[in-house]
């Protein structure tokens, strides 16, 4: 089986920053449980800290549930060991919070350290509005 796309990301600082720019929200979290529901993988956070909130209200963080759309049967190696902290990014679609990328929060990894330096002020491309 092929790996779920949000789980199949290389640990390169540029790629992580690109994901951060393309995502509406980014969270550092520990995971309480992962379950399957209607063909999706449902991720229930234990602790969460917002790096980028986007459409999520701070008061809704406590009830936040993340979905790995159609991910019930594809492997996600990051989720094999829930004892770690994770960097999770995603987008909100209606009332659902869809996972677009998941990385192990690995301070020993050189590329992750580079990302951590950039995360304070990510150099995201801005797209000028075509409707001016």
N, C-alpha and C positions, 0 to 999 in steps of 0.2 A: 504494500500500500504506500502511496506517496504521502509525504509529510504534509500536514496542514500548512498552507502558505504563510499564515502569521507566525508559525514556529520555525520556518525554514529561512531564517535570516542570518547572514554572516555577521560576526562580531567585528565590524569595521566602524570606526567613529563616524565617517562620512555617511555611511548607510543608516546609522542610528539617527543622526541629525536629520537626514532626509525623511525618515519615518516620522520624526518628531514634528517636522514642518508640515507634513501631509496629514497629520492626525489632529483631531479636535481636542483630544485630552491625552494626558500622559500621567501615569501614577507609579509611585514606588509602592509595592505592596507585598504582603505575605498572603498566602492563599489558605483558606480554611478547608475548602473541598472543591472537587471537580466532579460534576455528574453529567449524565447524558439525558437529554430531554428533546423530544420531537426532532431527532436528527442533528441537534446542535450539542456542543459541549458547553455546559454552564459552569462558570467560574465564580465561586463565592469567596470574596476577599475576607481576610481576618483583620489585618491592619492595612491602612492605606494613607499615603501622603501625596498630595497633589503637586505635580511639577508644572502642569498646565491644565487648567480646569475646563476651558472652552465652554460648552453649553451646560456643564454640570454645576448645579448649585452646591455650595459647601454643605448645606444642611442635608442634601440628598446623598452625600458621600457614604454615610453609614449604611444606607439601604442598597447601595450599588451592587448590581449583579452584571457580570460581563458574559457575552455570548461569543462563542467561536462558531459562527454560522456554518451549518452543514459539516461540523467538525466532529460529530459523534464517533466516527470510525477512522479518522485519519490520526496517525501518531503525532504527538507533540512531546518531544523528548524533554523540553524544559519542565513539563508538568509531571515527569516521572518521579521527581523528588520535590515535594512541597515544602521542605524544610528551609528553602532559600528565600531571599527577597527577590522580587522580580521588578523589571521595568515593563510596564504594560501600556500600550498606546492603542487608541481607537477612535471611532467616530460614533456619533449618536444618530440613529435613524429612527424617527418617530420617538417611541418611548424606550427603544432598545439601545444598549451600549455594546457596539460590536468591536471585537478585538481585531486590530489590524497588525499588531506586532507584539511579540513577547521576547524579552531577553532576560537571562539570569543577571541579577544585580551583582556583578563580579568586580570588586574593587582591585583585585590582583591582576586583572586582565589589562594589558597595556592600552588596547584600543578603547576599552570601556573607560579607563582613566582619561583618555583624550576627550572622549565624549563628555565626561563629567565637567571638564573645563569649559567646553563649548555650550553646555546646556543653560548656563546662566543667561547668555545672550546668543541664542542660535541665529546663524546667518541664513535666515529663510528668504528665498526669492519672493519678491512681491510682484503680483501681476497687475499692471495698470488696468484700470477699468476701461472696457471698450464701449461702455454706454454713456460716456460723458457728453 
